[in-house]
Amino acid sequence: MIKFAWFGSSILSAYWNGAATYYRGLIRALHARGHAVTFYEPDILDRQKHRDLHNPPWVRSVVYAPNPAAVNARAGGGPVR
C-alpha cells in the first residue's frame, strides 16, 4: 500500500470545481488497488456549504484555512516526501 497526500481544489464539492470528477475517479481507482489517499482542500468559494459528497469511505478529506501557514501545518511543517 502506498499512502498519498493530494492537494486540490475539492473532493467533496463539485461547486465551481470541474476537476472534482477527475479527482474522484482517480482516487477511487487508487483505493480499489489498495492505496490510501488523504485529500487536502482549502476552505474557499463556499464549497463546504455545497458539498455533494459526504464522508466517502475511499478517501480521507482534510479541509484547511486558505493561508500559507495552514498549508504548511497540514503538510507536517516541512516538505512532503
C-alpha positions as CSV (number, residue, x, y, z in Angstrom):
1,M,0.0,0.0,0.0
2,I,1.2,3.5,-0.9
3,K,-0.1,6.5,1.1
4,F,-0.8,9.6,-1.0
5,A,-1.2,13.2,0.1
6,W,-3.2,15.0,-2.5
7,F,-3.7,18.8,-2.5
8,G,-6.5,20.0,-4.8
9,S,-9.5,22.3,-5.0
10,S,-12.1,20.0,-3.5
11,I,-13.0,16.3,-3.5
12,L,-16.2,16.9,-1.5
13,S,-17.8,19.5,-3.7
14,A,-18.2,19.9,-7.5
15,Y,-19.4,23.5,-6.9
16,W,-17.2,25.7,-9.1
17,N,-14.9,22.8,-9.4
18,G,-14.9,20.8,-12.7
19,A,-11.8,18.9,-11.5
20,A,-13.8,17.1,-8.8
21,T,-15.0,14.3,-11.1
22,Y,-11.4,13.6,-12.2
23,Y,-10.1,13.6,-8.6
24,R,-12.9,11.3,-7.5
25,G,-12.3,8.8,-10.3
26,L,-8.5,8.7,-9.9
27,I,-8.7,8.4,-6.1
28,R,-11.4,5.7,-6.2
29,A,-9.2,3.7,-8.6
30,L,-6.2,4.1,-6.2
31,H,-8.3,3.0,-3.3
32,A,-9.5,0.0,-5.3
33,R,-5.9,-1.0,-5.8
34,G,-5.3,-0.9,-2.0
35,H,-3.7,2.5,-1.7
36,A,-4.7,5.2,0.8
37,V,-5.3,8.9,-0.1
38,T,-5.6,11.9,2.1
39,F,-7.1,14.8,0.1
40,Y,-6.3,18.3,1.4
41,E,-8.6,21.0,0.3
42,P,-8.8,24.7,1.1
43,D,-12.0,26.2,2.6
44,I,-12.8,28.6,-0.2
45,L,-15.6,29.7,-2.5
46,D,-18.3,28.3,-0.2
47,R,-17.6,24.8,-1.4
48,Q,-18.1,23.3,2.1
49,K,-21.7,24.7,2.0
50,H,-22.3,23.0,-1.3
51,R,-20.9,19.5,-0.7
52,D,-22.4,16.8,-2.9
53,L,-20.2,14.1,-1.4
54,H,-20.2,13.3,2.3
55,N,-17.6,11.1,4.1
56,P,-16.7,8.8,1.2
57,P,-15.0,5.6,2.5
58,W,-12.4,5.7,-0.2
59,V,-10.6,8.9,0.8
60,R,-9.8,10.9,3.9
61,S,-10.5,14.6,3.4
62,V,-8.9,17.4,5.4
63,V,-10.2,20.9,4.9
64,Y,-7.8,23.8,5.9
65,A,-7.9,27.6,6.1
66,P,-6.6,29.1,2.8
67,N,-3.3,30.6,4.0
68,P,0.3,29.5,3.8
69,A,0.7,28.8,7.5
70,A,-2.3,26.4,7.4
71,V,-0.9,24.6,4.3
72,N,2.5,24.2,6.0
73,A,0.9,22.9,9.2
74,R,-1.2,20.3,7.3
75,A,1.8,19.2,5.3
76,G,3.6,18.4,8.5
77,G,5.6,21.6,8.9
78,G,8.1,20.7,6.2
79,P,8.5,19.3,2.7
80,V,6.3,16.5,1.7
81,R,8.4,13.4,0.7
